[in-house]
Amino acid sequence: MGLANVCFFGIFLCMDVSGLNGGSLVLSVLASCTYFALSRVDLETSFTRFPFVYYFLFQYSQMRDEVFKSNLVCAFIVLVFITAIQSLLPSSRMIPMIVQFSILIILHSSLVLMTTAEDYKCLPLVLRKTCCWINETYLARNVIIFASIMINFLGAIINILWCDLDKQLPFKNLTFNSSVYFTDICSYPEYFVFTGILAMVTCAVFLRLNSVLKLAVLLIMIAIYCFLTETIYASLFLQYDDINHNGDTDFLGTKEASLLLMAMFLLAVFYHGQQLEYTARLDFLWRGQAKEEINEMKELREHNENMLRNILPSHVARHFLEKDRDNEDLYSQSYDAVGVMFASIPGFADFYSQTEMNNQGVECLRLLNEIIADFDELLGEERFQDIEKIKTIGSTYMAVSGLSPEKQQCEDKWGHLCALADFSIALNESIQEINKHSFNNFELRIGISHGSVVAGVIGAKKPQYDIWGKTVNLASRMDSTGISGRIQVPEDTYLILKDRGFAFDYRGEIYVKGISEQEGKIKTYFLLGRVQPNPLTMQPRKLTGQYSLAAVVLGLVQSLNRQKQKQILNENNNSGIIKGHYNRRTLLTSGGSESAAQAEAADKTDLP
């Protein structure tokens, strides 16, 4: 802080003594430098402690510089000011000076054009591609920046190179007649320094330029000025001091004051660049942390939505997710064309026993879980996407088709009922595969019905989706009054499916409790299979991309565990900004992921 204050005080005095009208600019620059001197230690410690600092430095350098174009335009404006200042001074070589500044302006204009060409579609494609490459490449940007600084620096010192020392008054024959002496730009050596400081301002214009590179460029510029003022053109400053001070030696010479001014301005520009660089780096890390936290929140939200979609049908889940709903709000919906299926395993009750051999019944439940998991896996196929699992009651599996509002308005409103019939056939095939591997002889008893139902969500804190109506009762009775290994349907359902490629066997009239009391006995049929193959079954099996509840829960638990581990690492290492960049792993990606595969395996081996 003391160094910043000394720089501020010294430069402000020099600007005031020399009469340069720029004290307010230096004041604002050095005020920010003073602030940086106070906070630099904290910024350094919070940045250099990161274990992956070099990786992030590389990532930071590869960022697109959004202000690069405007910085280059500002540098061009600085060159215009340098040209204007030197044009106001008298010169014996006006034409060469005009030519040289015209060349410099053309060169700088070409740099501006090269970096802004992508914004103008009227320019050639090659030029626009080159512009994009320059803006995206760190090394190319630095080359353009150095070229811009050197052009401005050359414009600041080129006039001193035109000075003819032989035409200057000999030091021993000095006359103090200002009208004789002040007739050439070389008679104003202090303006070479002022224009040089303007060239140094060009370094400060480029906000994303590395502060060390800025310091190196500034040192080169000052070294060149020192060489010119101390060797070749030292007599210009001596003559100027003798004429203006009448030979008085009790003062700080113009040459020394100018070099001191440039040195202090170097410190000011360097510290200002340091502040900008450290602030930009921390801002880069904070943006990365914020982006990571947003992604984690999005991932957690997706897990929650997937869990909700496993509990509720998709259209019901959207109903609760799209708007904020009150916990006490009632959701219900009436449907006119819905298919209902009950599939039970009659022999499972005799199979289940709590003995030491099956770990008090746990192994029996594990087998039941594997059966239900295989049924759920069938629902993941694209051909069964219109079917929703409602619940399981013991060893009974309940599913419904046609709950989606879109299916109620399609041309073939009973197309979903055909899918439900295909699903029941697929369940029988699935149970046979399980019997082969488990050495059992389970058979499914399935009942299907169709008609109108009322669906809704009951419960505020523990919501459950269910359906009610005569159709549900009839489908349940078709199951309970059926025969193992067969699929039983009432006559109305038979009339719909027989014209859609299914074969049936007439069973006869049976008594159905709760319905026959009012309508008499009901004619029923056994579904044998398809006479005409379903085109969807001829295609390769495609999954809908949905995951089981076990997969969703596993992904959610792993996400929470990662957050806890990150919090512990942050507390131990005090470097929480970047830990998550290397700990994050994407879960539940489309096409199946490691977590999804593990969860599917767990779904089949763990208890429900």
C-alpha positions in Angstrom: 0.0 0.0 0.0 2.9 2.3 0.8 4.4 1.8 -2.7 1.0 2.6 -4.3 0.7 5.8 -2.3 4.2 6.9 -3.2 3.5 6.2 -6.9 0.2 8.1 -6.7 1.9 11.1 -5.0 4.9 11.2 -7.3 3.0 10.9 -10.5 0.4 13.4 -9.5 3.1 16.0 -8.7 5.0 15.4 -11.9 1.8 15.8 -13.9 1.0 19.0 -12.1 4.5 20.4 -12.6 4.7 19.5 -16.2 1.3 21.0 -16.9 -0.1 17.8 -18.5 -3.9 17.9 -18.2 -4.3 14.2 -17.2 -4.1 14.2 -13.4 -7.7 13.0 -13.0 -7.0 10.0 -15.1 -3.9 9.0 -13.2 -5.8 9.6 -10.0 -8.5 7.1 -10.9 -6.0 4.6 -12.1 -3.9 4.8 -8.9 -6.9 4.8 -6.7 -7.7 1.3 -8.1 -4.0 0.4 -7.7 -4.2 1.4 -4.0 -7.2 -0.8 -3.5 -5.4 -3.7 -5.2 -2.4 -3.3 -3.0 -4.7 -3.9 0.0 -6.4 -7.0 -1.4 -3.6 -8.5 -3.4 -2.4 -10.9 -0.7 -5.9 -12.4 -0.3 -6.4 -12.7 -4.0 -3.0 -14.4 -4.4 -3.6 -16.9 -1.6 -7.1 -17.8 -2.7 -5.9 -18.4 -6.3 -2.6 -20.1 -5.9 -3.8 -22.7 -3.4 -5.7 -24.6 -6.0 -4.1 -27.9 -6.8 -5.1 -27.7 -10.4 -4.0 -24.1 -10.9 -2.1 -24.7 -14.1 -5.1 -26.5 -15.7 -7.4 -23.6 -14.9 -4.8 -21.1 -16.1 -4.9 -22.9 -19.4 -8.7 -22.9 -19.4 -8.7 -19.2 -18.5 -6.3 -18.4 -21.3 -8.4 -20.3 -23.9 -11.5 -18.3 -23.1 -12.8 -16.0 -25.8 -11.9 -12.4 -25.0 -15.2 -10.6 -25.5 -13.7 -7.2 -25.1 -10.7 -7.8 -27.4 -12.3 -5.9 -30.3 -13.3 -2.9 -28.3 -9.8 -2.8 -26.7 -8.2 -2.8 -30.1 -10.4 0.1 -31.3 -9.4 2.0 -28.1 -5.8 1.4 -29.0 -6.5 2.8 -32.4 -8.0 5.9 -30.8 -4.8 6.3 -28.7 -2.8 6.3 -32.0 -5.0 9.0 -33.4 -4.4 11.1 -30.3 -0.6 10.5 -30.6 -0.8 11.6 -34.2 -2.9 14.7 -33.4 -0.5 15.8 -30.6 2.6 15.5 -32.8 0.8 17.2 -35.7 0.2 20.3 -33.6 3.9 20.9 -33.1 6.0 22.6 -35.8 8.1 20.4 -38.0 10.6 21.0 -40.7 9.7 17.7 -42.3 5.9 17.8 -42.5 5.5 15.6 -45.6 7.6 12.7 -44.2 5.7 12.9 -40.9 2.4 12.8 -42.7 3.5 9.8 -44.7 4.8 7.9 -41.7 1.6 8.5 -39.6 -0.5 7.5 -42.6 1.3 4.2 -42.8 0.9 3.6 -39.1 -2.8 4.4 -39.2 -3.3 2.1 -42.2 -1.4 -0.7 -40.4 -3.5 -0.3 -37.3 -6.7 0.0 -39.3 -5.9 -3.4 -40.9 -5.5 -4.9 -37.4 -8.9 -3.6 -36.4 -10.4 -4.9 -39.7 -8.9 -8.4 -39.1 -10.4 -8.6 -35.6 -13.8 -7.3 -36.4 -14.4 -8.9 -39.9 -16.7 -11.6 -38.5 -19.4 -9.0 -37.7 -19.7 -8.0 -41.4 -21.1 -10.6 -43.8 -20.2 -8.4 -46.8 -16.5 -9.2 -46.3 -14.8 -12.2 -47.8 -15.3 -15.6 -46.1 -11.6 -16.1 -45.7 -11.2 -12.9 -43.9 -14.1 -13.7 -41.6 -12.7 -17.2 -40.8 -9.3 -15.6 -40.1 -11.1 -13.2 -37.7 -12.8 -16.0 -35.9 -9.5 -17.9 -35.5 -7.8 -14.8 -34.1 -10.5 -14.2 -31.6 -10.6 -17.8 -30.5 -6.8 -18.3 -30.3 -4.8 -17.0 -27.3 -1.5 -16.7 -29.1 -3.0 -15.0 -32.2 -4.6 -12.4 -29.9 -1.4 -11.7 -28.1 0.4 -11.2 -31.5 -2.2 -8.7 -32.6 -1.9 -6.9 -29.2 1.8 -6.7 -29.4 1.6 -5.4 -32.9 -0.9 -2.7 -31.9 1.3 -1.6 -29.0 4.4 -1.5 -31.1 2.6 0.6 -33.8 1.6 3.1 -31.1 5.1 3.1 -29.6 6.6 3.6 -33.0 4.3 6.5 -33.6 5.4 8.0 -30.3 9.1 7.9 -30.9 9.4 8.1 -34.7 9.6 11.9 -34.7 12.6 12.0 -32.4 14.4 9.8 -34.9 13.9 12.6 -37.6 15.7 15.2 -35.4 18.8 16.6 -37.1 21.2 17.2 -34.2 23.6 19.2 -36.5 21.0 21.9 -37.0 20.5 22.3 -33.3 22.3 25.2 -31.6 25.7 24.2 -30.3 25.7 23.9 -26.6 28.6 26.3 -26.2 27.0 29.0 -28.3 23.5 28.9 -26.8 21.4 32.0 -27.2 18.4 32.4 -25.1 16.2 33.9 -27.8 13.2 31.7 -27.8 12.1 33.0 -31.2 15.2 31.5 -32.7 15.3 28.2 -30.9 11.7 27.1 -30.7 11.1 26.6 -34.4 11.1 22.7 -34.7 9.5 19.8 -33.0 12.9 18.6 -31.8 13.0 21.7 -29.6 10.2 20.2 -27.4 11.8 17.0 -26.1 9.3 16.6 -23.2 6.5 15.9 -25.7 8.4 12.8 -26.8 8.0 11.5 -23.2 4.3 12.5 -23.1 3.5 10.7 -26.3 5.5 7.7 -25.0 3.3 7.7 -21.9 0.3 7.6 -24.2 1.9 4.6 -25.9 2.2 3.0 -22.5 -1.5 3.6 -21.9 -2.1 1.3 -24.9 -0.9 -1.6 -22.6 -3.5 -0.6 -20.0 -6.2 -0.7 -22.7 -6.0 -4.4 -23.2 -7.7 -5.7 -20.1 -7.1 -9.4 -20.7 -3.4 -9.2 -21.5 -1.3 -11.0 -18.9 0.2 -8.5 -16.4 3.7 -10.1 -16.7 3.6 -9.6 -20.4 2.5 -6.0 -19.9 5.4 -5.4 -17.6 7.8 -6.9 -20.1 6.5 -4.7 -22.9 6.6 -1.6 -20.7 10.2 -2.3 -19.6 11.2 -2.7 -23.3 9.6 0.7 -24.1 11.3 2.4 -21.1 14.6 0.8 -22.0 14.4 2.2 -25.5 13.5 5.6 -24.2 16.4 5.5 -21.8 18.8 4.6 -24.5 17.6 7.4 -26.8 17.6 10.1 -24.1 20.8 9.1 -22.4 23.0 8.6 -25.5 21.9 9.9 -28.9 19.5 12.7 -28.0 20.7 13.7 -24.5 21.8 17.1 -25.9 18.2 18.0 -26.8 17.1 17.8 -23.1 20.2 19.7 -21.9 19.6 22.5 -24.4 16.0 22.7 -23.4 16.8 22.9 -19.7 19.5 25.6 -20.2 17.2 27.8 -22.3 14.2 27.5 -20.0 16.1 27.8 -16.7 18.8 30.3 -17.9 21.6 28.1 -16.8 20.3 27.4 -13.3 21.4 23.9 -12.2 19.4 23.8 -9.0 16.4 21.9 -10.4 15.4 18.4 -11.5 16.3 18.1 -15.2 13.6 17.4 -17.8 15.3 14.2 -18.8 15.4 12.8 -15.3 11.8 14.0 -14.5 10.5 12.4 -17.7 12.2 9.1 -16.9 10.9 9.2 -13.4 7.4 10.0 -14.7 7.6 7.0 -17.1 8.8 4.7 -14.3 6.0 5.7 -12.0 3.5 5.3 -14.8 4.9 1.9 -15.5 4.2 0.9 -11.9 0.7 2.3 -12.1 -0.1 0.4 -15.3 1.4 -2.8 -14.0 -0.5 -2.7 -10.7 -3.7 -1.8 -12.5 -3.2 -4.8 -14.8 -2.5 -7.0 -11.9 -5.8 -6.0 -10.3 -7.7 -6.6 -13.5 -6.0 -10.0 -14.0 -6.6 -11.3 -10.5 -10.2 -10.1 -10.5 -10.8 -11.7 -13.9 -9.3 -15.0 -12.8 -11.4 -15.1 -9.6 -14.5 -14.2 -11.7 -13.7 -17.0 -14.0 -13.5 -19.5 -11.1 -16.7 -18.1 -9.5 -18.5 -18.4 -12.8 -17.3 -22.0 -13.1 -18.5 -22.7 -9.6 -21.8 -21.1 -10.2 -22.2 -23.1 -13.5 -21.4 -26.3 -11.7 -23.8 -25.6 -8.9 -26.5 -24.9 -11.5 -25.8 -28.2 -13.2 -25.9 -30.0 -9.9 -29.3 -28.4 -9.1 -30.5 -29.3 -12.6 -29.3 -32.9 -12.1 -31.0 -33.1 -8.7 -34.2 -31.7 -10.2 -34.0 -34.3 -13.0 -33.7 -37.0 -10.4 -36.7 -35.7 -8.5 -38.7 -35.4 -11.7 -37.8 -39.0 -12.7 -38.8 -40.2 -9.3 -42.1 -38.4 -9.6 -42.7 -39.9 -13.1 -42.1 -43.4 -11.6 -44.8 -42.7 -9.1 -47.2 -40.9 -11.3 -48.0 -41.1 -15.1 -46.2 -38.6 -17.3 -49.2 -36.3 -17.9 -50.0 -36.3 -14.2 -46.4 -35.5 -13.3 -46.4 -32.6 -15.7 -49.6 -31.3 -14.1 -47.8 -31.0 -10.7 -44.5 -29.8 -12.2 -45.7 -27.0 -14.5 -47.3 -24.9 -11.8 -47.0 -24.5 -8.0 -49.8 -26.6 -6.6 -51.2 -26.5 -3.1 -50.7 -29.7 -1.1 -54.4 -30.0 -0.6 -55.3 -29.6 -4.3 -57.3 -32.6 -5.6 -56.4 -34.1 -8.9 -58.9 -36.3 -10.7 -59.7 -37.1 -14.3 -62.5 -39.1 -16.0 -61.7 -41.4 -19.0 -64.2 -43.0 -21.3 -61.9 -45.5 -23.1 -59.4 -47.2 -20.8 -58.0 -50.7 -20.7 -57.4 -52.4 -17.3 -55.3 -55.5 -16.6 -54.8 -57.6 -13.5 -52.1 -60.3 -13.5 -51.6 -62.5 -10.5 -49.5 -65.5 -9.6 -51.8 -68.0 -7.9 -49.1 -70.4 -6.9 -46.9 -67.8 -5.1 -48.9 -68.0 -1.8 -48.1 -71.7 -1.6 -44.5 -71.1 -2.7 -43.9 -68.4 0.0 -42.7 -69.8 3.4 -40.6 -68.4 6.3 -38.0 -71.1 6.9 -34.3 -71.1 7.7 -33.6 -72.4 4.2 -35.0 -69.3 2.5 -33.8 -66.8 5.1 -37.2 -66.4 6.7 -38.9 -65.7 3.4 -36.4 -63.2 2.1 -35.4 -65.3 -0.8 -39.0 -65.8 -1.8 -39.5 -62.0 -1.8 -36.3 -61.7 -3.8 -37.7 -63.9 -6.5 -41.0 -62.0 -6.5 -39.0 -58.8 -6.9 -37.2 -60.2 -9.9 -40.5 -61.1 -11.5 -42.0 -57.7 -11.0 -38.7 -56.1 -12.2 -39.0 -58.1 -15.4 -42.5 -56.9 -15.9 -41.4 -53.3 -15.3 -38.7 -53.8 -17.9 -41.3 -54.7 -20.5 -43.0 -51.4 -19.9 -39.8 -49.7 -21.0 -40.3 -51.0 -24.5 -41.5 -48.5 -27.1 -44.5 -50.6 -28.1 -45.8 -50.5 -24.5 -45.4 -46.8 -24.0 -49.1 -46.3 -23.7 -49.4 -48.6 -20.7 -49.0 -47.4 -17.1 -48.2 -49.5 -14.1 -50.6 -48.5 -11.3 -49.5 -50.7 -8.4 -48.7 -54.2 -7.2 -50.8 -55.9 -4.5 -48.9 -58.9 -3.1 -48.2 -61.0 -6.2 -50.8 -59.2 -8.3 -49.7 -56.7 -11.0 -52.1 -54.0 -12.1 -51.6 -52.0 -15.3 -53.8 -49.6 -17.3 -53.7 -48.4 -20.9 -55.1 -45.2 -22.5 -54.6 -42.8 -19.6 -52.8 -40.3 -21.7 -55.2 -37.5 -22.8 -53.8 -37.7 -26.4 -54.9 -41.3 -26.7 -58.5 -40.4 -25.9 -58.6 -38.2 -29.1 -56.7 -40.4 -31.6 -58.5 -42.0 -34.6 -58.3 -45.6 -33.2 -59.1 -45.0 -29.6 -58.7 -48.7 -28.8 -55.2 -49.0 -30.2 -53.9 -48.9 -26.6 -56.1 -51.9 -25.7 -54.3 -54.0 -28.4 -51.0 -52.9 -26.8 -52.4 -54.0 -23.4 -53.3 -57.4 -24.8 -49.8 -57.8 -26.3 -48.4 -56.8 -22.9 -50.4 -59.6 -21.2 -49.0 -62.1 -23.8 -45.5 -60.8 -23.2 -46.0 -61.2 -19.4 -46.8 -64.9 -19.9 -43.6 -65.3 -22.0 -41.6 -63.5 -19.3 -42.8 -65.7 -16.5 -41.8 -68.8 -18.6 -38.3 -67.5 -18.9 -38.1 -66.9 -15.2 -39.3 -70.5 -14.6 -36.4 -71.8 -16.7 -33.8 -70.1 -14.6 -35.4 -70.5 -11.2 -36.7 -74.1 -11.7 -40.2 -73.1 -10.8 -43.6 -73.6 -12.5 -45.3 -70.3 -11.9 -48.2 -69.4 -14.1 -50.0 -66.1 -14.6 -53.7 -65.6 -14.3 -54.7 -62.5 -16.2 -57.9 -60.6 -16.5 -58.5 -57.7 -18.9 -61.5 -55.3 -19.3 -62.2 -51.9 -20.8 -64.5 -49.0 -20.3 -64.7 -45.8 -18.3 -62.8 -45.0 -15.1 -62.0 -42.2 -12.8 -58.3 -41.6 -12.1 -56.8 -39.3 -9.4 -54.1 -38.7 -6.8 -55.1 -39.3 -3.2 -53.0 -38.2 -0.2 -51.2 -34.9 0.3 -47.9 -35.9 2.0 -47.8 -39.4 0.5 -49.5 -39.1 -2.8 -50.7 -42.3 -4.6 -52.2 -42.5 -8.1 -55.1 -44.9 -8.5 -58.2 -45.6 -10.6 -61.8 -46.4 -9.7 -64.9 -47.6 -11.4 -66.8 -50.6 -12.7 -64.2 -51.4 -15.3 -61.6 -51.9 -12.6 -63.9 -54.2 -10.6 -64.7 -56.2 -13.7 -61.0 -56.6 -14.7 -60.2 -57.7 -11.1 -63.0 -60.3 -11.3 -61.7 -61.5 -14.7 -58.5 -62.3 -12.9 -59.9 -63.9 -9.8 -62.4 -66.1 -11.7 -59.9 -67.0 -14.4 -57.6 -70.0 -14.9 -53.9 -70.1 -14.4 -51.9 -69.7 -17.6 -54.9 -68.1 -19.4 -56.0 -64.5 -20.2 -59.7 -63.9 -19.6 -61.7 -61.1 -21.1 -65.4 -60.2 -21.1 -67.5 -60.2 -24.3 -67.3 -56.5 -24.9 -63.5 -56.6 -24.9 -63.5 -59.7 -27.1 -65.6 -57.8 -29.7 -63.0 -55.1 -29.9 -59.9 -57.3 -30.0 -61.1 -60.0 -32.4 -61.2 -57.6 -35.3 -57.6 -56.4 -34.6 -55.7 -59.6 -35.1 -56.3 -61.6 -31.9 -57.5 -65.2 -31.5 -59.9 -66.2 -28.7 -61.5 -69.3 -27.2 -65.0 -69.1 -25.9 -65.2 -70.1 -22.2 -68.9 -69.6 -21.5 -71.0 -67.7 -19.0 -69.7 -67.3 -15.5 -71.0 -65.7 -12.3 -69.1 -62.5 -11.3 -69.6 -61.3 -7.8 -70.8 -57.7 -7.6 -71.9 -57.6 -11.2 -73.9 -60.7 -12.0 -76.4 -59.7 -9.2 -77.6 -56.9 -11.5 -76.7 -57.9 -15.0 -76.7 -61.7 -14.8 -73.9 -64.0 -15.8 -71.2 -62.6 -18.1 -69.9 -64.2 -21.3 -66.1 -64.5 -21.2 -63.4 -65.5 -23.6 -59.7 -66.7 -23.3 -57.2 -64.7 -25.3 -55.0 -67.2 -27.2 -52.7 -64.9 -29.0 -52.3 -62.9 -32.2 -53.4 -64.2 -35.6 -51.8 -61.3 -37.4 -48.4 -60.3 -36.0 -48.0 -56.8 -34.6 -45.7 -54.7 -36.8 -44.0 -53.3 -33.7 -43.0 -56.7 -32.5 -41.2 -57.4 -35.8 -38.9 -54.5 -35.1 -35.9 -54.5 -32.8 -36.8 -53.8 -29.2 -36.4 -50.1 -28.4 -36.4 -48.6 -24.9 -38.3 -45.4 -24.2 -35.4 -44.0 -22.2 -37.2 -44.2 -18.8 -35.5 -45.8 -15.9 -36.9 -47.8 -13.0 -37.4 -46.4 -9.6 -34.3 -48.2 -8.3 -32.2 -46.5 -11.0 -33.6 -43.1 -10.1 -33.1 -43.6 -6.4 -29.5 -44.9 -6.9 -28.7 -41.8 -9.1 -30.2 -39.5 -6.5 -28.2 -41.1 -3.6 -25.0 -40.9 -5.6 -25.6 -37.3 -6.3 -26.2 -36.5 -2.7 -23.1 -38.5 -1.7 -20.9 -36.5 -4.1 -22.2 -33.3 -2.6 -21.4 -34.5 0.9 -17.9 -35.6 -0.1 -17.3 -32.3 -1.8 -18.3 -30.4 1.3 -15.9 -32.4 3.4 -13.1 -31.8 0.9 -13.9 -28.1 0.9 -13.7 -27.9 4.6 -10.4 -29.8 4.8 -8.6 -28.1 1.9 -10.3 -24.7 1.8 -10.6 -24.9 -1.9 -14.2 -25.5 -2.7 -14.3 -23.5 -5.9 -12.8 -26.2 -8.1 -13.3 -29.5 -6.3 -16.5 -30.3 -8.1 -14.9 -29.8 -11.6 -13.2 -33.2 -11.2 -15.7 -35.1 -9.0 -18.8 -34.6 -11.1 -20.0 -37.7 -13.1 -23.0 -37.7 -15.3 -25.7 -40.1 -14.2 -28.7 -41.6 -16.0 -27.6 -40.5 -19.5 -29.7 -41.6 -22.5 -28.8 -45.0 -24.0 -28.0 -46.5 -20.5 -25.3 -45.6 -18.1 -23.2 -47.3 -15.5 -25.5 -46.1 -12.8 -28.6 -47.2 -14.7 -27.1 -50.6 -15.3 -26.2 -51.0 -11.6 -29.6 -49.9 -10.6 -31.3 -52.3 -13.0 -29.2 -55.1 -11.4 -30.1 -53.9 -8.0 -33.8 -53.8 -9.0 -33.6 -57.5 -9.7 -31.6 -58.6 -6.7 -32.7 -56.3 -3.9 -36.0 -56.2 -2.1 -38.7 -53.9 -3.6 
